[in-house]
Every structure is written in C-alpha cells, then in structure tokens.
Amino acid sequence: MLISPDPPPSARVRDKVVSAADAIRLIRDGDCLMVEGFIGQCFPEELTLALERRFLNSGSPRDLTLVFTVAAGNREGRGLDRLAHEGLLKRVVGGFWGVSPELGKLAADNRIEAHNLPQGIISQLFRDTAAGKPGLLTRIGLGTFVDPRHGGGKVNERTNEDLVEVITLGGEEFLFYKALPLDVAFLRGTTADPEGNITMEREALTLEALAVATAVHNAGGSVIVQVERVSDTGSLSSREVKIPGVLVDCVVLSQPEHHWQTMGTLYSPSLSGELRRVRNTIPPLALTERKVIARRAAMELRPDGVVNLGIGMPEGVANVAAEEDILDYVTLTAEPGVMGGMPTGGLDFGSAVNAHAILDQPSQFDFYDGGGLDIAFLGMAQADRLGNVNVSRFGSKMPGCGGFVNISQSARQLVFVGTFVVPGRDRVRDGRLVVAAGPASAKFLDEVEQRTFSGVYAAAAGKPVLYVTQRCVFLLTQDGLELTEIAPGVDLEKDVLGHLGFEPIIRGVPALMDARIFAHGLMGLKDELLAIPLESRFAFDPERNMFFLNMEGMSLVTSEDVEAIRAEVARRLAAIGRKVHMIVNHDYFYVAPPVADDYNTAVHWLSDRYYASATRYTTSSFDRLQRGEQPSFDDSGRSMTALRQP
C-alpha cells in the first residue's frame, strides 16, 4: 500500500470561489435571506440577479423571507426590486423601502407579509442574533408605529406575527425586538482569497457585514459573498480582513457592471477613504424656498456639534454651511457609518467624501441611540397638532422609516424641515416671500397617517424640536405645536392658518423670521457661530484654584489684539493674588503669523507671573473640567491628565 507524502502547507488550501449560479443553489424553499446594502453601497447585485434568474427559470426557491436594513435600488428597477416576484417572497422585514417601489407595492397590496422596523434596530439585531441573544431591548420606537400599541411595525392585514413586545423593567417601558433567524446571507466585499477571507477596501461602507456573517454562520446557514477580485492565499493583511474566511461558505467573482461602488458612482477612492480629495467648491443654492428653509435650519448649528442630515431637503443645510464657511466647525455624519467629511446625496446618499472614519452600522447606531448626536436635521412629509411626524407611510406608498426613528428619538435636538404645503412653489423677491397661488395640499394635519416620530414622547422628555418651513416655524411644546415665527410677506390668516388642519398655539404676535434668510449674499453665520461674549470667556474656581480661559474661535490678527487679551488676563489674575492652574481651550483659535512672536512673548510673560501650571484641552474636556471634574497634579503642580499648553 502506497501512502502519498503530505503536500506542502502552501498547497493545503480550500477554494471557496464558485459561480453565482452554483452559490444560489444553496438556497432552499422557505429560507430567510438577508441581502446587504444601503441604496447601492455594498449591494451584491450579481447574487441578486442570479437568484432572480433561478426563480424565473425554475420557479424555485419559493416563499423566502427577505431581510434588509435599507433596500438597495434606484427607483427604476435595479436593486431589490429584482426580487419583487410573487411566489419568490413570502415575507419581508425591512427598514427603508423607498428606492425599491415594486417591493413596497407587494407589501401595500397585501401580497406578502411585511414588517417595517427601524433601520438601526435591524442592524443591531444582526449583532444580537449572532451572539445568541433572544433579541434587542431598547426605548427606540416607543410611541411610534412600531410600538405594538400602534401597530408593531406590521405593514398590512396579512401580517400577523408579532416581532415587537412592550416590556416593563424597573417601572420603565421598553420595546423588545425578537431575534432574526437567518439562513442565507448575500454580502459584498472588495477582495477575497480562496479561503474566503474578505476585505472591503474599495467599498464606501462596511455596514453590518461581520455581524450578519456571524449570525448566519452560527445558525448553520450559508454565507455568500460577492467580490470584485480574488487574491492569492495568504496575501491579505489580517488587519484589513472584515469578514474572516471561517464565516464564509462561497465567494462569487462579480462582473464589473454589477459591482458599482454606489448606485450613482462606479468608483471613487474618496468615498472609500483610500485618498482625500481636494474639497470641491460647493455652489451656493439659488435663493428659493429650499434655501430659505435650509438657512433657517442652519441657524441652529453650534460649534463642535455632531450632526445628522437626512436625505432630501435636509441636505440643503450642508450647502448653506459650506457657503457660510462653517463646515469645519461641525462634524457631519450619516447613519450607515460615516463620521465627518461631506455626506453625499442622491444615489450616493449614505457615504461621504473625505470621511474621518467609517464605522460598522451597528456601532454607528450605538452612538446615535446613546445620545451621541447633538442635532439632527430631518425631513417631514406630514406633521400634526401634537408634533407627530410621518415619513414612512402615505396611503399605498410605503417608503418605510429607515433610520428616522432611531435618529429622531435619540438626537439631543431636532429640526424638521420641509415645504409648508405640497407642491412648494413660493418664491423670494425683494427680501420677502411671495406665496404661490393655486391649489396645494396641506402637510400640517390634525393627525398624521402614521406616527414615525412621537411628539408627545419627545415633549415629555423635554427635547427641543423645531419644524421649519419657508412660511413659518413651529416649536414643540407640552401642549402641541406653537407658531413662533413667520416669513416677511406672508399673511398669517390666509397663507398659514388657512392651510393648517388644526389651530396652533399662538402667544402674542409671531416674530418675523430673520431678514438675512431672504436676502442675497452671506448671512454671517460664521461670526455668530464662533461669537462668545468676552465676559463668558473667563471663569475662576477658587476651591480648585483653576482659572478657565476659553479662546475658542478667537482670532488675533494685530499686535493690538494680542495686547488686549494679555492685559485683560493679567488684570483678572492679578486680582486673584496668587498663582493659578490655567486651563485653556484653543479650539479654532488663530494667531496671524506676523504677530506670533508677540503672542508667545505675552504667554511667557503671563506664565512667569501668574501660572502655577498651564493645561490645554479641547472644548469637550474643557467644559467637563469646568463643570467640576477633578484633574490630578504632580508635585510641581503640572497636570498629568492632559497636554500642556505650548
């Protein structure tokens, strides 16, 4: 008997690369299939097309459950609309359906079972399902249409299964979302090796690829990953692998035309973070009602704010911020995972040019749900007297809630933006709003068709909420919507109250919206954003012997500027009568090069006379310390917990 010698280790490999048709054979009737994607990002189009071909040719597989966070599509037949065939699908559980209208039509027509759940919840459920947890416990969704007392996220009469329960713990209400049993995953990456290790270096997002792969693998299912190229075994950097090969069953090499980076862009390295693109000049918006709305909304921005912009009308806030040169003073984010940079719109929505970081989607929603967003600007298709907002269901049209529920319930401040009526045709002329004549449909109703945002829940929590239109602005109060501002040129009775489905709260005469909103040229938001009254820049804590100097946004351009701040600091410190621990905030502080030596001389002069130590913090740490957090000092009095001021 002959025994062959062992092959060398380099030859002992598995090859998981198969054709799309072979991979699709793993799907059985009744399976639960998760298809990754966000509009077009990370969408495995090659696999989806292969599944459609198999069904049309053979009638199999049948009665699938389809799960997604955001349906991929372009509203013209691409994306998950390829799977909108009766018999192929039995049930769909999804977050945002808007760009796959044929899929939404199946649900609206009662031809499939359908659930609409918050995008962030579905994303996090993949992670909890992977860990073997029974589901997700959260406050997200309370008071909205996904609350079982308001429908439980069921889309139609055919849908009977309860996926959401109300649970009380410690006297407080929560929603419990049941885990999603998954059998098959369609995922996408950039590069695979024959062992199935997957990198995503050319993808604009990473979404929940790892969580889904883990959940399906742990359930004994099939993980199928579409890639654009295959490398040699052992050639991939372990730090770049986003899905380890142990979780992957099949790798499918895609045709280039089925692997666009987004639905609108074939490939841009600035979207995947491979290089930074010189920021394009963003053309100012024309002075239309859209710019009026965006300008009034942008007045709510604050320095160092972490911001979410919804799709559509809210994107105008970024245009105004760019025109006013304040983009660098805020951090824009998008719910599928981008932090910083300039979020994109249209069919590229969800990614960002020059993002600072790209997180997995479940982690982004952890950040959002936990209160990480300072402010969110979101669209509003309908609003009512209690401040409820609907963006998810209008008769037979069902775009779904997407990340709206998570974002609107969790952001510290909300600004809803939208035209006052539909269609919006108002114009701006000579610094006034000219209201369009003709028929129009009201958007402010006595009661919205579906409650995507609960005004009652938000008011009870004391959340600041504005509703900004081109004609007027409303404020959410405990008693409902209060009309607080009105545009110049607008008749209160005829142009506003005559188009409301309810009587708003009015205390006195509503204020006129800022005249700059309706004028050509810049509004000067940068100066306002960075303006801090001089008196507010100084504070002394005698108990801790700390002197706080907030120089955020200050510019020293002349020698007189330098001398003025030196003299003021010296005057205040001399009055204290002893050396202090100086705590300084230098965020966005600027010293012009010609006076840099003067400034350094002034700092040394102050330090020698008045400082026991000097420590520099950024705004968040500066504020936290000023509120009472104790630092530690070494024997010399120098802070050991932060950078020293240079």
N, C-alpha and C positions, 0 to 999 in steps of 0.2 A: 504494500500500500504506500503510495507516494503522498507526502504532505508538503504542500507548497509553502515556501517561506513567507513570513508576513511581509506585506508590501510596506514600503517606507511610509512614515507618518504623513508626508505631503500627499500621498496618493489615497489615504484613507479619508475620503470626504463624501458627503452626500450632496446630491444636486437636486435642489428643490425647484428649479426653473422648469415650468411646463407651459403649454399653450393656454390661452384664455379658455378655449373650449374644454380642455381637459380639466382645468380648475373648476369650471362651473358644474361639471358632472358630480361634484361632491355635495351639491345642494339637493335636499330631499323635499318632497311634498310636506308642507306644514312647518318648515323650518322658520326660525326667527333670524332675520338677516339685518345686520347693521351696515349701512353704507355711509362712509365718512365723507365729509365735505363741508364747505362754507361758501355758498353761492357758486364758486367754481374752484376755490382753493382746495387742494388735496382731494379732489374728486376723482375716483377711479373709473373714468369713463370707459376704458377698454373692457373692464369687467362687467359694467352695467350693460353695455351693448351686447356682450356675449350672452348674458343672461336673457336679454330680450330676444335675441335670435333663437336661443334654445327653446324658449316658450312658444314663440310663433311657429317654429318648425315642428315641435313635438307635443305642444300642449302641457309640457312639464318643465319645471316643477309648478305645483299649484298651491294655492291657499297659504302663501307666505305671509309672515308678519314682518313688516318693514319698519326699522327704527332709524331715526336720524335726529341730529340736533338742529341743523339748518339744511333744508333741501337744496341740493345743487340745481342750477338751471339758469336760463336766460330769458324765460317767458316766451320762447319761440321754439320749444320742442326739445332742446337739449336738457341734459341732467336727468333728474329722477322722473320726469315726465315719460321717459323711455319705459318705465316700469308701470305706467298707468293703464294696465290691461285687466279687465275683469277676468277673474279666474286665477291670474297670477298672484294677486294680492287678496288677502282676506282681512287683514288689519294693518293699520299704520299708526305709529306713535311718533310724533314729531314736534319740533319746536317752532320753526319758521317755515311756512309752506309757500310764501308769496311768489317765488320765482319759478315754481312748478305748478302752474294753474290747473293742468289736467289732473294732477294728483289731488289737488284740492277739490276739483269738481266731482271726482269719485266719492269723496267724503261728503260733500254738500248734498249730493244726490242720493245719499243713503245706500250706496252700492258696496261700501266696505265699512267695517268697524274702524273708528278713528278716535284718537286722543290727541289733544293739543296740550302739551305741558311746557313749562318754562325751559328755555334753551339751557340755562345754567344747571337746572335740576337734572335734565337728561345727561348732560356732560358729567356731572358729579356722580350720578347713579352708575355710570360705567365703572368708575373707580371703586365705588362701594360694592358693586356686584362682583368685581374682580377679587375683592377681599373677603368674599363670602358673607357679607353683611346682608341682613334681610331687607334693607332699604335705607332711605335717607330721611333724617328728622331735621326739620327746618321751619322757620317762620315764613319763608318765601312762599307767596301765594295766598296767604290769609286775606280774606275779604275780597278776593278776585274770583274770576270764573273757574279757576282750578280748585278753589275751596269746595269740598263736597257739598256744602250747603248752598252753593251757587252753580252746581253742575259737575264739579270734579274733573273738569277738562274734557268731558265727553263731547264729541262734536255733533253726533246725530242720534236719532232714536234707535238705530240698530246697535249702538254701542251700549253694552250692559255691564261689562266688567269694571269693578272699582279698582283704580290704581292709586287712589289717594284717600287717606283717612285723617280725621281730626283726632289728635291725642292730647290729653292734658297731663302735664308734668309740673309738680310743684305749684299748682294753681294757675299755670300759664298754658295757653293753647299753642300747639304746633301742628304742622302738617307732616304726615308720614307718607313718603312716596315709596312704593314697593319696588324691590329689585327687578331688573330686567333680565330674564333668562335668554341668553343669546346662543345661537347655534353656528352662525357663519358671520364672518366679518369681511367686508370689502374695504381695504385700506390702500394708502398710496405713499410711496417714498420716492427718493431720487435714485439711489444706488443700492443694489443688493449683491451679496456674494452668494455662491452656490449653497452655502449653509443656511441662507435665509436671513442673515443679519442685514438690517435696513438702516440707511442714513437718509437724511432729509435736507441736504444742504442747499438744494435749489427750490425748495418749497417755500411759499410765502408764510405758511403757518405750520404748526405741528399738531394743533387741536388735541384730541384725546386718543391718538393712535396707540400709545402704550397701554392706556387703561383698557381700551376695547380689546386689544390683542390679548391682554392678560385675562380679561373676563371670559372671552371665548375659549381660550386655551384651557383655563381652569375648569370650564364646563364640559370639556371633551369635544369641543366643536372644531371648526376649520377656519383658520386664519389665512386669507388670500391677499397678497399684497402686489399691487401694480407698481412697476418702477420704469424709469426711462433708460437705465443702463445696468449692466452686470459686470462686476469686477472679479478678480481672482480671489480665491480663498485666502484669508489672512491679510488682505490688502487694506481693509477698512480700519480706520482709527477707532479704538474702543470708545473713546470719548465722543465720537460723532454718531455712534450707533444709537438710534432712537427706539428701535424695536429689535430685541435680541432674537437670533435665529431659533432659539429653543421654543419661541412662541409662534413661529411661522410654519405653516404647512405647505403653502405653494407660493411661488414667485412667478409673476407674469410680466414679460417684457412688452411694454406698450408700443403702439405705433405713435410717432411724434404728434400726429394731428389729434390724438386722444389723450395728450398729456400737457395741455396748456397750463401755465402757472396759475392763471385765473381765467374766468370766462371772457375777460376783456383783454388780457395780455398774454402773449405767447411765453415770454420770459423777460424778466428784468432783475438783474442782480441786486438792485437797490431795494426790492421788495423782500428778498430772502436774506438780506443782511450781509451779503458777500462783499459789497463795497458801498461806500457812501457816495451818493450823487450830489453834485452841487445843486443846492436848492433852486428850483426854478422860480422865477418871478411869478407870483400868482396874480393874475389880472384882477383888478377891483371889480366887484359886482356892479352892474348897472343900477342906477337909483330907482329900483322898482319896489313893489310891496315886499318882495322876498328880502331885499337888502334892509328895508325898514325893520322887518321882524328880526333879522339876524343882528342888526345894530343894537336894538333894544335888548335882545338877549345877551349880547356880548358885554353889555354894561354890568352884568352880574359876575363877570370873571374877577378873580382875585389872584395876587401874586402867589406862586408856588402851588396853585391849585391843581389837583389831579382831576381830569375832565373826561367824560364820555360824551361822544357825539353820535346821535342816532343817524339812520340813513335818511336821505332826502333833505327836507327843509333844514334840519339841524346842521348839515354840512356847511351852510352859509356862515355859521358862526366862525368856522376856521378861516374862511375867506376874509371876513371882517377883521379877525385877529391878525392875519397876515398883513392886510392893508394898514392897520394901525401899529404894526411892528411890535406886537406883544406876544407872538407865538413862543418866543424863547423864555417867557416868564411863566408859562403854564406847561403842564405835561398832558398831552392828548393821548387817549387810549381807545382801544376798540375791544369789544367783548371776546372775540376768539383768541386773544392773547397778546396783541401788540401793546407795548409800552413806549410812549414817546414817538418822536418823528412826526410826520404829517400823514394822518389817515387818508386813505384813498376813498373814492366814491364810485358810484355806478356799478358796473360789473366787476370792478376791482375791490368793492367795499369789503372791509374786514382786515385788509392788510395795511401797511404803512410804508411810506418812503423814508428811509434812514431811521428805522425804529431803533430805540435804545436797547430793547430786549424783546424777545418773542417767547412768551410763556406757553405752556400747555393750557388748553382751555379750562380744564377743571381748576387749575391753580389761579387763573385769572378771575374766575367766579368766586373762588375762596376770598380773594382780595376784595372783590366787589361786595359780596354778601356780608363780609365782616365790617363794612363801613369804610373801605379804603378810598372810595370816590368822594371828592369834595363837592362836586356838582355834576349834574347830567343835563344835557340838552336833548330832549326827545320830541318826536312828532306827536301830533294829536289829530286824529281823524274826527273824533267826536268827544265832547265833554258835556257834563250836565251840572245841575244846580248844586250838587254835593261835591263837585270837583272830581267825580269819577271820569276816567278817560278810557276810550275804546280805540284800539288799533288792530284788533285781532279778528273781528267778525262783522260783516255787513251783509245781511241777508244771505244770499247764496255764495258770496265771496268770502273766502276764509284764508287770509294771509297768515294767520297764526300770530302768537305773541312774541316768538323769538326770545331775545334776552331782555325784553321790555319789563317783564315782571320783576326779575332779579334786580335790574338797574334802578327802576323807579322806586322800588321798595327799600333799597339799601343806600342809595346816594344821600349824602347829608343835606343837599339842596337840589331842588328840581326846577327846571324851566321847560315848560311845554311850549312848543312853537308851532304855528300853523296859520293859514289864512282864516279870516273871520267867517267867511261863507265860501261855498263852492258854487261856481268856479270863482277864483280870485282874479279880479280884473281891475282893481283900484290902481290909480296912478299917482305919482308925486309931481306937483307943479308949484313953483314959487314958494317952496318951503311948507306946503300944505298937502294934505291927502285929498285927492279927488275921487270920490266914491263912484264906482261904476253903476250905471243904470242897467235895468234888465233883470230877468228872473235869476234867483240864486237860492241854493238850498242851505238851510241852517246847519251849523256844526255844533252849536251850543243848544242842547236839548234838555227837556225836563228830566229825561232818563236815557242813558246810553243803551245801545243794543246789547253790548257785552262789557263787563267790567274788567278791563285789563289792568287798570290802576284804581285802587280804592282810595277816594278822597277822604272818606270817614276814617279809615285806618291811619292815613297819613296825618290828618288833623289831630287825631287823638295822641299821636306820637310827637306832635309839635314840629313837624317837618316844614321848613319854609318851601312853599310851592308857588310859582308864578305861571300864568297862562298868557303868553304874549302873542298878540295878533297885530296886523297893521293898523287896525282901527282903535284898539283899546287893549288894556292889560287888566287881568283879574288876579286877585290874591286869594289863596285858600285860607279860610277861617274855620273855626269850630262850627259855625252856622251855615257854611257853604261858601259860594263864590262871592267875593266883594269886588265891585268895579272900582279900580283905583286911578286909572289913567285913561285919557282919551286923546286921540290924534288931533292936531290942529286941522281945521277944515271939516271935521266930522260933526254931524248933528246928532246929539245924544239920543233923542227920541226916535228919529227916523232911521238913522244909519246903524244904531247899536241896539237899543231896546226893542225896536221893531223887528229884529231878526233873532231874538232870543226866545227859547222855549220856556223861559222861567223869568221871574223877577229877581234880579241880583240884589245883593246888599249894596246900598249906596250911602255913604256917610258924608254929607255935605256935597260940595261940587268936586267931581273927579279932577285931578291935576292934569295939566297938559303934558303929553309926552315931550321929552327933551327936544328942543328945536333943532339940535345938531343932527338928529336922526333923519331929518327930512331935507338936509342941505347937502350940497356938493362939497367935496373936499374932505379932509380928515376931521374926525371928531375930537382928537386929542386924548384918546383913551390911555395911551402910554403914560402920559403925565399923571393922570388920575390914578392909574393902577399902582404906580410907584410912589405916589404922594403920601408922605407920613408927616403929620404936624410936628414941628421941631420939639415941642414940649413932650410929645409922646415918644421921642427917641431916647429919653434919659429916664433911668429909674435906679434908686438906691435901696438895697435891703440891708439895714443896719445890723440886724441879727446875724446875718451871714457875712457881713462886710463885703458885699458884692455890689459893684456899680455896673449897670447894664447900659451899653451904648449900641443902639440899633442904627447902623449906617446903610441898611438895605435900600438899594435903588438910588443912593446919593451919588452925585457927580461933582467932583472937584476939578474945575477947569482952569481957574486963575489962582494966583498967589493970594488974592483977597479971599477966595473961597476957603483955602487952607487955613489962613489966619483966623477966619471967623469961627471955624469949628474948633481950632486949637484953643482959642480964647474962651469959648463957651464951656468946653470940657474942663479947662483949667479953673474957671470961675466956680463951677459946681463942685469939683474935687477939693479945691482949697477950702470951701465952706465946711466940708466934712471933717477936716482937721487930722486925718490920719491916712496912711496908705491903704488902698483898697485892692481887692481882687477884681480886675477889669474883665468883663465879659462882653465880647464884641460880635456883632453879626455883620458880615461883609457881603452877603448875597447881593449880586448885581451892583456892587459898589464899583465906581470908576474914578481913577485918578488920571488926568491927562498927562502924557509923557513930559511936557515942558515943566510941570510943577511936581514931578515925582520926588525930586531931591528935597524940595520944600516940605513935602508931606512926610518923608522919612525923618527929616530933622525935627518936625513937630512931634512925631510919635516918640522919638527918643527923648525929647525934652519932657514930655508928659510922663513917660515911663520912669525916668530918673527921679522925678519929684513926687509922683502920686501913686505909682503902681506897686503893689506887693506881688502881683502876678498878672499876666495877661493871657487870655484864652480866646480863641476864635471858634465859633460854632456856626453852622448853617441855621436857617430860620427855624426849622422844626426843633432842633436841640436847644437853640436859644430860648424859644418860647417855653419849652418844657422846663428848662432850668429856672426861668423867671417865675414860673408858676409854683416853684417850691422844691424841685428835685435837688437833692444834696450831692455835690461832687466830692471827690476825695482829693486832698492836697498832701504833697510830701513835706518834709521838714522845712524846705526852703520856701514853701508857700506856693509852689508851682503846681498847676493842675496836672493830675496824672490820667485824666479821663478824656482829654480832647487835645486837639492840635493847638500849639501856642501861636499867638499872633506873631507874624514875622516882623 
